[in-house]
Amino acid sequence: MPLESSHPTLADSYAVPPLIRAYRGERPETAPVWFMRQAGRSLPEYRELRVGTDMLDACLDPELASEITLQPVRRHGVDAGIFFSDIVIPVRLAGVDVRIVPGRGPVLEHPVRTAADVASLPPLDPAALEPIREAVRLTVAGLGGTPLIGFAGAPYTLASYLVEGGPSKEQLRTRALMHSDPETWAALLSWCADITGAFLEAQLEAGASAGQLFDSWAGSLSLADYTAHVAPHSARALERAKALGVPLVHFGVGTGELLAAMHGVGVDVMGVDWRIPLDEASRRLGADVPLQGNIDPALLAAPWPVLEAHIVDVLERGRAAKAHVVNLGHGVPPETDPTVLTRVVEFVRAHG
């Protein structure tokens, strides 16, 4: 169903921001720019605010999550806020015991590896999403005319945490389950799709202007496995968001060979990591697909002339696509000097 008439994008005074224009395939005079993981550990104000507060607790505190989302917008002047959260928040809200271990990431005491494990996963009560809705409402009010992008993890990445019991670069247990027990796999991915889809829908209904689905671990998959065992569930996760009519973005790490299949799940914009030049990504996807990316995060630590030349190259290659939103090819590294990010924004604006 469509957005409620009270949604900020439906107000008579609403002026479509450059980011949303680009997501819809237009080319503003200057490429919009924001950064994945722009909120978080690279900002001293974030580290100060987080003292004594657990990561997942911070995500579920509406005022805290809103303030963290707003911090990089104030500091860098980026063209969008990305809702501060974590991929496993829907899992936590459904009642599954998951915690963030510093230096490691999300960890489950009881991994999900059998049909009985999957059958015992609880449904997500829509009422549990109220802290998310409230955080979005507060953030949208604080952003003014700057759009908020909703955040959600794709079902495969969510499932990999559940099966592995924590982060894994290769997802060996996950891929083994995919092939050894297809029925249990499908049931697990459907559960993941439903909870993360509801999570994204809640953000969009509460005021976010676009949504992004992150498939952090999909790069471990072959194209055949992604197409057969993952893509249908990502499409399921996006069904309710698509019905709202807002632009949707999809991004994965190491997914150059999956770009067309990932676009095919029903998104408008493809995020591209640093491994694939944007003109090559556009060739693979077709020039009508808007792109987002793909500054190499490693070069944020390089001397400015090196980074500047790289940004110019990214901007030039981005001209191959119908529209281009400047971003990194992955998230901001925690040790990044925040003044560099501000300088990147200023340079993109000046470069035109």
Residue pairs with C-beta under 8 A, 6 or more apart in sequence:
1 243
1 244
2 243
2 244
2 245
3 9
3 10
3 204
3 205
3 244
3 245
3 246
4 10
4 205
7 205
7 207
8 14
8 140
8 207
8 209
9 209
9 246
15 145
17 32
17 79
17 80
17 145
17 146
17 147
17 209
18 28
18 30
18 32
18 79
19 32
19 34
19 79
19 80
19 147
19 209
19 210
19 325
20 147
20 209
20 210
20 247
21 28
21 323
22 28
22 31
22 32
22 290
22 323
22 324
22 325
23 210
23 247
23 249
23 268
23 269
23 290
23 323
23 325
24 247
24 268
24 290
24 323
25 268
25 288
25 290
25 322
25 323
26 323
27 322
27 323
27 324
29 352
30 348
30 349
30 351
30 352
31 315
31 318
31 324
31 325
31 326
31 348
32 79
32 80
32 325
32 326
33 78
33 79
33 325
33 326
33 327
33 344
33 345
33 348
33 349
34 78
34 79
34 80
34 81
34 82
34 149
34 325
34 326
34 327
35 72
35 76
35 78
35 327
35 328
35 331
35 332
35 341
36 82
36 251
36 271
36 327
36 328
36 330
36 331
36 332
37 331
37 332
38 72
38 76
38 78
38 82
38 332
38 341
39 46
39 68
39 69
39 71
39 72
39 81
39 82
39 84
40 46
40 68
40 84
40 332
40 334
41 47
41 334
42 332
42 333
42 334
42 335
42 336
42 337
42 338
42 341
43 71
43 72
43 75
43 338
44 338
45 71
45 75
46 68
46 71
49 64
49 67
49 68
49 71
50 58
50 68
53 61
53 64
54 99
54 100
55 86
55 100
56 86
56 88
56 89
56 92
56 98
56 99
56 100
58 64
58 65
58 68
58 84
59 65
59 84
59 85
59 86
59 89
60 89
60 92
60 93
60 131
60 132
61 131
61 135
62 131
62 134
62 135
62 138
63 135
63 138
65 83
65 84
65 85
65 131
65 135
65 139
66 84
66 135
66 136
66 138
66 139
66 142
68 84
69 81
69 82
69 83
69 84
69 135
69 139
69 148
70 81
70 139
70 142
70 143
72 78
72 81
72 341
73 80
73 81
73 143
73 146
75 338
75 342
76 338
76 341
76 342
76 345
77 342
77 345
77 346
78 146
78 345
79 146
79 147
79 325
80 146
80 147
80 148
80 149
80 210
81 139
81 143
81 146
81 147
81 148
81 149
82 148
82 149
82 151
82 212
83 135
83 136
83 139
83 148
83 149
83 150
83 151
83 203
83 208
84 151
85 132
85 151
86 100
86 106
87 106
87 152
87 153
87 157
87 158
87 161
87 214
87 216
88 98
88 100
88 106
88 153
88 158
88 161
89 132
89 199
90 124
90 152
90 153
90 158
90 195
90 196
90 198
90 199
91 98
91 158
91 161
91 162
91 195
92 98
93 124
93 125
93 128
93 129
93 132
93 195
93 199
94 121
94 122
94 123
94 124
94 125
94 128
94 195
95 122
96 108
96 121
96 122
96 162
97 108
97 109
97 110
98 106
98 107
98 108
98 161
99 106
99 107
100 106
100 107
101 107
101 166
104 166
104 167
105 166
105 167
106 161
106 166
106 167
107 165
107 166
108 161
108 162
108 165
108 166
110 117
111 117
111 162
111 163
111 164
111 165
111 173
112 118
112 121
112 162
112 163
112 188
113 163
113 173
113 177
114 184
115 181
115 183
115 184
115 187
118 184
118 187
118 188
118 191
119 187
121 188
121 191
123 194
124 194
124 195
124 198
124 199
126 198
126 202
129 198
129 199
129 202
132 199
132 202
132 203
132 206
133 202
133 203
133 205
133 206
134 206
136 148
136 150
136 202
136 203
136 206
136 207
136 208
137 206
137 207
139 148
139 207
140 148
140 206
140 207
140 208
147 208
147 209
147 210
148 203
148 207
148 208
148 209
149 208
149 209
149 210
149 211
149 212
149 249
150 200
150 203
150 204
150 208
150 210
150 211
150 212
150 241
151 200
151 203
151 211
151 212
151 214
152 196
152 197
152 199
152 200
152 203
152 211
152 212
152 213
152 214
152 237
153 196
153 213
153 214
153 215
153 216
154 196
154 213
154 214
154 215
154 216
154 218
154 230
154 234
154 237
154 250
154 252
155 189
155 192
155 193
155 196
155 230
155 233
155 234
155 236
155 237
156 174
156 189
156 192
156 215
156 217
156 218
156 221
156 226
156 230
156 233
156 234
157 214
157 215
157 216
157 217
157 218
158 192
158 195
158 196
159 174
159 188
159 189
159 192
160 168
160 171
160 174
160 217
161 167
162 188
162 192
163 171
163 173
163 174
163 177
163 188
164 171
164 173
164 174
168 174
168 217
169 220
170 220
171 217
171 220
174 217
175 220
175 221
175 225
177 184
177 185
177 188
178 185
178 225
178 229
182 229
185 229
186 233
189 229
189 230
189 233
190 233
190 236
192 233
192 237
193 233
193 234
193 236
193 237
194 236
194 237
196 213
196 237
197 236
197 237
197 238
197 239
197 240
197 241
198 240
200 211
200 213
200 237
200 238
200 240
200 241
201 240
201 241
201 244
203 211
204 211
204 241
204 244
204 246
205 244
208 246
209 246
209 247
210 246
210 247
210 248
210 249
211 241
211 246
211 247
211 248
211 249
212 248
212 249
212 250
212 251
212 271
213 234
213 237
213 238
213 248
213 249
213 250
213 251
213 267
214 251
214 252
215 234
215 250
215 251
215 252
215 255
215 262
216 252
216 253
217 253
218 226
218 230
218 252
218 253
218 254
218 255
218 258
218 262
219 252
219 253
219 254
219 255
219 258
220 254
221 230
221 258
223 257
223 258
223 261
226 258
226 261
226 262
227 261
231 261
231 262
231 264
231 265
234 250
234 262
234 265
235 265
235 266
238 248
238 265
238 266
238 267
239 266
241 248
242 248
242 266
247 268
247 269
248 266
248 267
248 268
248 269
249 267
249 268
249 269
249 270
249 271
249 292
250 262
250 263
250 265
250 267
250 269
250 270
250 271
251 270
251 271
251 272
251 273
251 292
252 258
252 262
252 271
252 273
253 273
253 330
254 273
254 275
255 262
255 273
256 272
256 273
256 275
256 276
256 281
256 284
259 270
259 272
259 276
259 281
259 284
259 285
260 284
260 285
262 270
263 270
263 285
263 289
268 290
269 289
269 290
269 291
269 292
269 325
270 281
270 285
270 289
270 290
270 291
270 292
271 291
271 292
271 293
271 294
271 327
272 278
272 281
272 291
272 292
272 293
272 294
272 329
273 293
273 294
273 329
273 330
274 293
274 294
274 295
274 296
274 297
274 298
274 328
274 329
274 330
275 329
276 284
276 294
277 294
277 317
278 291
278 293
278 294
278 314
278 317
278 318
278 320
278 321
278 324
279 317
279 318
279 320
281 291
281 293
281 294
281 321
282 289
282 291
282 320
282 321
283 320
285 291
285 321
287 320
287 321
287 322
288 322
289 321
289 322
290 321
290 322
290 323
290 324
290 325
291 318
291 321
291 323
291 324
291 325
292 324
292 325
292 326
292 327
293 314
293 325
293 326
293 327
293 328
293 329
294 314
294 327
294 328
294 329
295 307
295 310
295 311
295 314
295 326
295 327
295 328
295 329
295 344
296 310
296 328
296 329
297 328
297 329
297 330
297 331
297 332
297 333
297 336
298 333
299 306
299 307
299 310
300 307
300 328
300 332
300 333
300 336
300 337
300 340
300 341
300 344
301 333
301 335
301 336
301 337
302 310
304 340
304 343
307 340
307 344
308 347
311 326
311 344
311 347
311 348
311 351
312 351
314 326
315 324
315 326
315 348
315 351
318 324
318 326
326 348
332 341
